[in-house]
Amino acid sequence: YPDQVDLYYAGVNENLHYFKRCAITSMEVDYAPEGNNLLFAKTGAPATVDLSIGFQEIDIWTREDFEELAERV
């Protein structure tokens, strides 16, 4: 506790920033993000879902971290 994850962007793009290992700090699910509860007629499943997840890196970034990244790129 808390759960930890490795975050990264899907795909290859050298212009995006990197993340260190993160702790999940919060998670909220809203099944009526537009103010009303829209459901699919046959299944009763929600038509829209808003998922919010909060993360916090567990290690600080240091000068050495940025130097390592610069060598890789």
VOPAGU-2260 file (C-alpha; in pm, 1 decimal, decimal comma):
REM VOPAGU-2260
SITE   aa  ch    i         X         Y         Z
SITE  TYR   A    0       0,0       0,0       0,0
SITE  PRO   A    1     -27,8     233,1    -187,2
SITE  ASP   A    2     -28,5      54,6    -521,1
SITE  GLN   A    3     259,8     151,2    -748,1
SITE  VAL   A    4     270,0     161,1   -1127,8
SITE  ASP   A    5     509,6     233,2   -1411,2
SITE  LEU   A    6     363,2     510,7   -1630,9
SITE  TYR   A    7     460,6     567,0   -1991,5
SITE  TYR   A    8     309,7     704,2   -2308,7
SITE  ALA   A    9     207,4     446,4   -2567,1
SITE  GLY   A   10     389,9     493,5   -2896,2
SITE  VAL   A   11     729,4     640,6   -2965,7
SITE  ASN   A   12     786,5    1010,3   -2923,4
SITE  GLU   A   13    1112,6    1146,1   -2786,8
SITE  ASN   A   14     953,8    1484,7   -2707,9
SITE  LEU   A   15     734,3    1351,5   -2427,0
SITE  HIS   A   16     855,9    1348,7   -2068,2
SITE  TYR   A   17     931,3    1037,5   -1866,1
SITE  PHE   A   18     792,8     924,2   -1533,7
SITE  LYS   A   19     957,6     754,9   -1240,4
SITE  ARG   A   20     765,2     482,0   -1059,6
SITE  CYS   A   21     440,5     630,0    -925,9
SITE  ALA   A   22     201,4     565,5    -641,7
SITE  ILE   A   23    -169,4     576,8    -715,2
SITE  THR   A   24    -300,3     850,3    -485,9
SITE  SER   A   25    -664,4     863,6    -590,6
SITE  MET   A   26    -918,5     711,0    -824,6
SITE  GLU   A   27   -1269,8     827,6    -905,5
SITE  VAL   A   28   -1529,5     682,8   -1140,7
SITE  ASP   A   29   -1826,7     891,6   -1255,7
SITE  TYR   A   30   -2096,0     698,8   -1439,5
SITE  ALA   A   31   -2290,1    1017,2   -1519,4
SITE  PRO   A   32   -2023,0    1270,9   -1624,3
SITE  GLU   A   33   -2264,9    1479,8   -1828,8
SITE  GLY   A   34   -2510,7    1523,8   -1542,8
SITE  ASN   A   35   -2759,8    1254,0   -1632,5
SITE  ASN   A   36   -2737,3     877,4   -1620,9
SITE  LEU   A   37   -2739,3     765,0   -1985,8
SITE  LEU   A   38   -2767,3     387,2   -2021,1
SITE  PHE   A   39   -2761,3     152,2   -2316,8
SITE  ALA   A   40   -3116,7      22,0   -2366,7
SITE  LYS   A   41   -3046,8    -351,4   -2397,8
SITE  THR   A   42   -2775,0    -391,2   -2134,4
SITE  GLY   A   43   -2829,1    -110,0   -1884,7
SITE  ALA   A   44   -2454,8     -35,9   -1903,2
SITE  PRO   A   45   -2350,8     328,7   -1876,3
SITE  ALA   A   46   -2307,5     505,8   -2211,7
SITE  THR   A   47   -2029,0     731,6   -2079,9
SITE  VAL   A   48   -1782,2     687,2   -1795,9
SITE  ASP   A   49   -1534,1     943,8   -1663,4
SITE  LEU   A   50   -1228,8     789,1   -1496,5
SITE  SER   A   51    -985,1    1007,6   -1300,7
SITE  ILE   A   52    -666,3     862,9   -1153,4
SITE  GLY   A   53    -413,8    1060,6    -948,6
SITE  PHE   A   54     -45,0     967,2    -944,0
SITE  GLN   A   55     260,7    1085,8    -754,7
SITE  GLU   A   56     616,0     987,2    -838,7
SITE  ILE   A   57     783,0     814,2    -544,9
SITE  ASP   A   58    1137,6     938,2    -622,7
SITE  ILE   A   59    1252,7    1291,3    -694,9
SITE  TRP   A   60    1425,3    1380,2   -1021,6
SITE  THR   A   61    1791,5    1468,5    -980,5
SITE  ARG   A   62    2053,4    1615,1   -1211,7
SITE  GLU   A   63    2194,7    1265,6   -1265,3
SITE  ASP   A   64    1854,1    1142,5   -1386,7
SITE  PHE   A   65    1841,3    1410,7   -1654,9
SITE  GLU   A   66    2199,3    1342,7   -1760,1
SITE  GLU   A   67    2113,5     972,1   -1804,6
SITE  LEU   A   68    1810,8    1064,1   -2016,8
SITE  ALA   A   69    2020,3    1295,0   -2233,0
SITE  GLU   A   70    2266,0    1010,9   -2300,5
SITE  ARG   A   71    1985,0     776,6   -2409,6
SITE  VAL   A   72    1826,5    1019,7   -2657,6
